[in-house]
Amino acid sequence: MLVLPKAVRAEIVERARDGRPFEICGVLGGEYEPNGRSEVRSQYPAENVAEHPRTRYRIDPEEQLAIFDRLEARGEEIVGFYHSHPQGPPHPSETDAADATWPDRSYVIVSLDPFEIGSWRWREDDGFEDEDVLLE
């Protein structure tokens, strides 16, 4: 289960709407539990540097490391990642699955059309599994 504060959810949705028609992306920080309840405390926006940002996302590795340093300085762990699908389904695409590299972390997807938010945990051997999201 992923606990996502309403304020953080609102920030991510606003970024997704403002970033349209491109996918937006970022990192989720907070308390991480590999097989249990992870709690998001904050979101760290990142620039989408993908070659085709309308249908893909990619966080620059140097920016990602800088975000990880900020998380650590605040006493947070990497809970997962988020991105948007401006005109796509609210679940991971084949590309999302192929690019997933953080086992047991949450991957939140904001679909704008139709509007829906979903979360998945990527399991190294099994791929993505649906994850319940609790809004607080």
C-alpha positions in Angstrom: 0.0 0.0 0.0 1.1 3.5 -0.8 0.0 6.4 1.5 -0.2 9.6 -0.6 -1.0 12.9 1.1 -3.8 14.8 -0.6 -1.5 17.9 -0.9 1.2 15.9 -2.7 -1.3 14.3 -5.0 -2.7 17.8 -5.8 0.9 19.0 -6.6 1.5 16.1 -8.9 -1.8 16.5 -10.7 -1.3 20.2 -11.2 2.2 19.6 -12.7 0.7 17.0 -15.0 -2.0 19.4 -16.2 0.5 22.3 -16.6 3.0 20.0 -18.4 0.5 18.8 -21.0 1.0 17.6 -23.8 4.3 16.3 -22.4 4.8 13.7 -19.7 6.0 15.1 -16.4 8.1 13.1 -13.9 9.6 13.1 -10.4 10.7 11.2 -7.3 8.6 10.4 -4.2 10.3 10.7 -0.8 9.2 9.5 2.6 9.2 6.2 4.5 9.8 3.1 2.4 8.7 -0.4 3.2 9.6 -3.0 0.5 6.6 -5.3 1.1 4.4 -3.2 3.3 3.0 0.3 3.7 5.2 3.1 2.2 4.3 6.7 3.1 5.0 9.6 0.8 6.0 12.8 2.6 7.1 14.9 -0.4 7.6 14.9 -4.2 10.6 16.1 -6.0 9.9 17.3 -9.6 12.4 16.5 -12.3 12.8 17.6 -15.8 11.7 15.1 -18.5 14.7 14.8 -20.7 13.3 12.0 -22.9 13.9 12.2 -26.6 10.1 11.9 -27.1 8.6 13.6 -24.0 5.0 13.3 -25.3 5.1 9.5 -24.9 8.1 8.8 -22.7 9.8 10.1 -19.6 13.4 10.1 -18.4 15.1 11.7 -15.5 18.6 12.9 -16.1 20.9 10.7 -14.0 22.8 13.7 -12.5 19.5 15.4 -11.5 18.3 12.1 -10.1 21.4 11.9 -7.9 20.9 15.5 -6.8 17.3 14.7 -5.8 18.5 11.6 -3.9 21.0 13.8 -2.0 18.1 16.2 -1.1 16.0 13.3 0.1 18.8 11.9 2.3 19.5 15.4 3.7 15.9 15.6 4.8 15.9 12.1 6.4 13.7 10.6 3.7 14.0 7.4 1.7 13.2 6.8 -2.0 9.6 5.7 -2.0 9.3 5.6 -5.7 8.7 7.6 -8.9 5.9 9.3 -10.7 5.0 10.4 -14.2 2.0 11.3 -16.3 0.3 9.9 -19.3 -1.4 13.0 -20.9 -3.4 10.9 -23.3 -2.9 7.3 -22.2 -4.1 4.6 -19.9 -3.6 4.9 -16.2 -1.3 1.9 -16.0 2.4 1.2 -17.0 3.2 1.0 -20.6 5.5 -1.6 -22.1 8.2 1.1 -22.1 7.5 1.9 -18.4 8.0 -1.8 -17.6 11.1 -2.1 -19.7 12.7 1.0 -18.1 11.8 0.2 -14.4 15.0 -0.3 -12.4 14.0 0.1 -8.8 12.6 -3.2 -7.4 9.8 -2.9 -4.8 9.4 0.8 -5.3 6.1 2.5 -6.2 5.5 3.9 -9.6 2.6 6.4 -9.6 1.0 7.3 -12.9 -1.3 10.2 -13.5 -3.5 9.7 -16.5 -5.2 12.9 -17.7 -7.5 11.5 -20.3 -9.2 9.7 -18.8 -8.4 11.2 -15.4 -7.2 8.5 -13.0 -4.2 7.9 -10.7 -2.8 4.5 -10.2 0.2 3.1 -8.4 2.2 -0.1 -9.0 5.2 -1.8 -7.4 7.7 -3.1 -9.7 8.9 -6.6 -8.8 12.1 -7.7 -10.4 10.9 -11.2 -11.2 7.2 -10.5 -11.8 6.9 -7.0 -13.3 4.4 -4.5 -12.1 1.7 -5.4 -9.5 -1.2 -3.1 -8.7 -0.9 -1.2 -5.5 -3.6 0.3 -3.3 -3.3 4.1 -2.7 -4.6 5.6 0.5 -5.1 9.4 0.3 -4.5 11.2 3.6 
